[in-house]
Amino acid sequence: MDNKYRIGLAVLSFLLVLFMAWYFSNIVVYVIVSAVISMIGHPLVRKFDKIKIWKYKFPHALSALLTLMIIVSAFVGFLMFVVPMIISQAQIIGNIEVSDVLNHFSKTLDSIKEFLIQYNVMNADETIESALETQLNSMLDMATFSTLFTSLLSTTGTFFMATFSILFITFFFLHDEHMFENMIILIMPEKYTNEVRHIFDKTKYLLSRYFFGLMIEVLSMMTLITITLTALGIKNALIIGFLGGLMNIIPYLGPLIGCTIGVFFGLASTLSLGLYDQIPFYTLGIMGAFAGANLIDNFILQPLIYSNSVKARPIEIFIVIIMAGSLAGIPGMILAIPGYTVIRIIAKEFLKKSRLVNKLTEKI
């Protein structure tokens, strides 16, 4: 009876923890993001701690604060690098002469109109221009000024609240390297303390390797795409390469999304300059650059990063990413490999008698 009581109490406690995590999911996200940032910043904190000014050691709290300031500065610098490029691209799009484009592609638009009329998508007395205008007006009607203003205020407030919370929590995680680990240990049975500490040590090691490898992959893709597009003389090669490489944080779908964005930006530049005859060259050039970079990524970078860094087989990773994408879309695909790594480490500690677990975790 006592055993059944303990099992029932453990199940109820577990369900309560899951409910609290779901109900306060935003706070859980803040804590997890802060833990990841602090994991990246801990090596820098240790470097600062080694500094001595005469006979005095560098204050640990100051080391954590300086590290946090460096991380924030890097993020702000990233925004200062990206935002001007996006503004420049927006100006290019704004310079497109719609009337000239429509005149140049009038025959193509007529063919599209005939196709749409044939399948009753638009009426014979309508034009494509009027159809586009109707669709645009309907979209604007759905988002009135008051709704947009309210949404903007809500988003801005949420963003600043999230930013402040993450920075505040990150500082304390940087100040106490084992704080997050100790928080988890407190809610676990005491007899599992050693297992939990071992899980954290292994998780830090493997995820550090994965995030470092992912950063190398993204930078490599940015460089490859930018150099190729520059050699082809395509305008805005830098922003296309930057966004294209950045999309590689999304497994499998990332290159396709990046290529789509790149083609859009390339066409926008071509249309703004009035180089209508060069549209096929620009389109094929951008698609070829992404295809070539993606081949290098698939056969060289990804096997080294995904398989070797987290000690998993390529077929495992593929199945996990597809499953995560089915459950949670693109965010799920991004978090699939880190999440699967943590699950494997936990399973190795607590399910050592399972043949399946031993097989999946034999390389860890």
N, C-alpha and C positions, 0 to 999 in steps of 0.2 A: 504493500500500500504506500509505504514511504517512497519507494522507488517510483511508482506511478505518479505520486504527488510531485516529486522533484522533476520528472520529465514534463508533466503538465505545466509546472511553473516555468521551466526553461522555455517551453514552446510559447507560452503567453508573453514572457519577457522578450523573446525574439520578435514576436508579432508586434509588440508595443514599440520596440526599437524601429522596426520597418515603418510603422505608422507615423512615428515622430519624424523619421527621415523624409517620408513623403510629405507630411504636413508642413514641415519647415525646410522644404527642398531648396529654397533660395539660400538659406543659411548654410546648408550642407554643401552647396556649390561654392559659396564663398570660402569655406574652410578648405575644400579640396583644391581650389585654384591657389589659395594662399600656400598650401602645403607644397604644391608643385613649384611655385615661384621660389619658396624658401629652399627647396631642394637644389634649385639652380644657383641660389645665392650663397649657400653654406660654404663652398670652397673659398669664395671671396672674403667672407667673414673670418675664416681661419687665417687667411693671408694678412688681414688687418690686425688680427690678434697677435701676430708675431712681431709687429712693429714695436720698437722701443724708442722712447724719447729720453735720452740720458739713462737714468736708472728706472724710469717709470714705464710700465707696460701700457699699451694702448687700451683704453676702456672698452670692455666688451660691448656695452650698450651703444657706444659711439661706432664701433665696427659694424653692428647691425644696422644702425641708422644710415651710415655712409653707403653700405651695400644697397639698402632700400632706395636711397637717392640715386645711385648709379643705375639701378634697374628702371626706375621711373624716368630718368633722363634718357636711357636707351629707348624706351617706349615713345617718349615725346619726340626724340630725334627721328624715330621710325615714321611717326605721323607727319613730321615736318618734311620728310623726304617724299612721302607718298601723296599727301594732299595737294601740293603744287602740281604734280604730274596729272592728278585727276582733274584739277581745275583747268589745266592747259588742254586736256582732252575734251572737257566740256565746252571750252571756247572753240575748239576745232569743229565739234559737232554743231555748235551754234552758227558757224560761218558757212555751213552748207546751204547753197542756193537751191531750195526745193523745186522752184519753177524750172531751173536749168536741168536738174536731174530728171524731172518728169518729161520735159521736152526731149531729152536725149534717149530716154527709154520709153517713148510714147508707143512704139510698135509692140514692145514687150508687155506694156500695161494693157494695151488693147487685147492682146492674146489672153492675158490673165482675166480680163473682164469677160471675154467670151466664155472662158472656162467656168467662171463663177456664175454667169447667167445660165449656162447649160445645166448646172446642178442646183439652180434656184437659191444661190447664196445671196445674190443681189438682183435688183430689177433692171430691165433693159434701159430705162430712162435715167438710171443713176450713173454716176462716174465713180471711179475708185477714190478720187479725191474727196468727194462728198461722203462716201462710205467710211473713209478714214476719219473724217471730221465728226461724223455721227458717233462712231465708236469712242473717239477721244472725249466728246461732250458727255457721253454716258458715264465714262470713267470719272470725269471731273464732278458730275452730279453725285456720284456715290461718296465722294470725299469732299464735303462742304468745308468751308473755312473754319467753322466752329469745331467740327469734328477733328480736323487736322490740327488746330491749335491745341485742343484738349489732349490729343494723342502725343503731340510734340512735348507738351508740359509733362505728361506722364512718363514718357520715355526719358526725358532729360533728368527728371527727379530720380527715376530708377537707376539711371547710369551713374549719377553722382553718389547715390547711396551705396551702390555696389562697389564703386571705386574706393570710397572712403572705408567701407567695411573690409575689403580685401587688403588694402594697404595697412590698416590697423592690425588685422590678424597676422599678416605677413611679418610685420615688425617683431611681434612676440615669437613667432615661429623661428625667425632668424636669431633672435636673442637666446632662445632655448631650443637647441637643435632637436632635442628629444621630446618636446612638448606634445606634438601631434601623436607620436608613438605612445607616450604615457597616457594620453587621453583615451586611446583605444584600449590600452591595457587595463585601465580602471573599470571598463564595462565588461571585461572578459573574466572568466573564472581564474583564480590565482594560480591554479595548477597548470594553466596554459601560458604563463608569462614567458618562459624560455622560447616556446614555439612562436609566439607573437613577435618577440624581439628578432628571432632569426628570419621571420617573414619580412620584417621591415628592412633588415640589412640586405637581404637578397633582392627585395623589390627596388631599393635605392640603387643597387648596383646595376641591375638589368635595365631599369627605366632610364637611368643616366646614359647608358650605352645607346639605348634606343633614341632618346631625344637628341643626343649628339649626332648620331648617324642621320637622323631625319633632317637636322639642320644642314649637314653636309650635302644631303640629297637636294634639298630646296635650293641652296646656293649654287650647286653644280648645274641644276636645270635652268636657273635664272641666267647663269653665265653662258651656257650652251645656246639657249634660245636667242639671247641678246646679240651674241657675236654672229650667229648665223643670219639673223634679220638685218643687222648692220651691214654685213658683207653683201647682202642682196639689195641694199639701198632702200629698205623699207622704212618709212617714217615712223616715229614713236617706237623704235625698237626697244628702248629702255623700259618703258612702262609695260609693253606687251610681254617682254621677257620677265619682268619683275612679277607681274600678276600671274603669268603662266607658270613660273616656278613656284610661286606661293600656293597655287592650287594643288600642288603635289602632296600637300598634307592630307588631301582626301584620296585614299587608295583607290586605284582603278578609274574612278570617275573624274578625278582631278585633272588629268591631262585633257580629257574631252571638254570639260568646262573651260579650262584655260585656253584651249584652241578656239573655242567658240567666241570667247571674249577677245582673243587676239585678232580673229578675222573681223569682228565687229569694229574694233578700233582701227584696224588697217583700212577697212572700207571707208570708215568715217574720214580718215585722213585723205584718202584718194578722192573722195567726193568733194571735200572742202577745197581741194586744189584744182578741181575740174578735170582730173586725169581719168576720165571715164574709160578710155580704151585700155588702161593699165589694170583695171579691176581684176581680170583673170590672173595676171601675173602676180599681183599682190596676194590674192586669195590662195593660189597654189603655193606661192613662196612661204606664206605663214603656215599653211597646213603641212608643207614639207619640213619646215624647221621643227615644228612640234612632233611630227612623226619620227624624224631622225633622233631628236632628243629623247623621245619616249622609248625608242628601241634601246638606246644606251641605258636608260633608267631601268627598263624591264630585265635586261640580260646582265647588267653589271651592278648597278647601284642597289636596286631592291633586294636581290639575293643576299648581298653583303649586309644590308641594314636590317631588313625584316627578319631574315632567318638567323643570321649569326648573332645579332645584338640581343635578341630575346630567346635564343636557343630553341627555335621551333621550326618544324618542317614547312616548306612552302604550301603544301596542300592543306595543312592545318590553318595557316594564316588566311588562305583564300576562302575556305569554308566559314571561318569565324567572321571575316569581313562581310561576306554575303549575308550571313545570318544577322549580324548587327545592323546592316543596312536595311534589311527587311523589317526589323523591329523598331529602329529609331532613325531611319533615313541617313542623311549625310553626317549629322553629329555622331550617330552610332558607328559609322564607318571610321570616323576620325579616332574615336575612343576604343575601337575594337581591339587593337593590338595591345595597348597598355592594360586594358581591362582583362583580356585573356591572360596576359602575363601574370597579373596579380592573382587571378583565379587558380592558375597552375601552381604558383608558389604556395598558396594556401592549401590546395589539395595535396601537394607533396608532403606537407607537414602533418595533416590530419587524416589523410586517407592512404597511408603507406601500404596497407594490405591489399589495395585494389590493383589488379594487374593492368587495367586500362590506365589508371593514373600513373603507375610506374612507367608504362610505355611512353605516355605523353610527356612525362617530366624527367626522362632518363638523362637528358643533356643539361639539365639545370644543376 
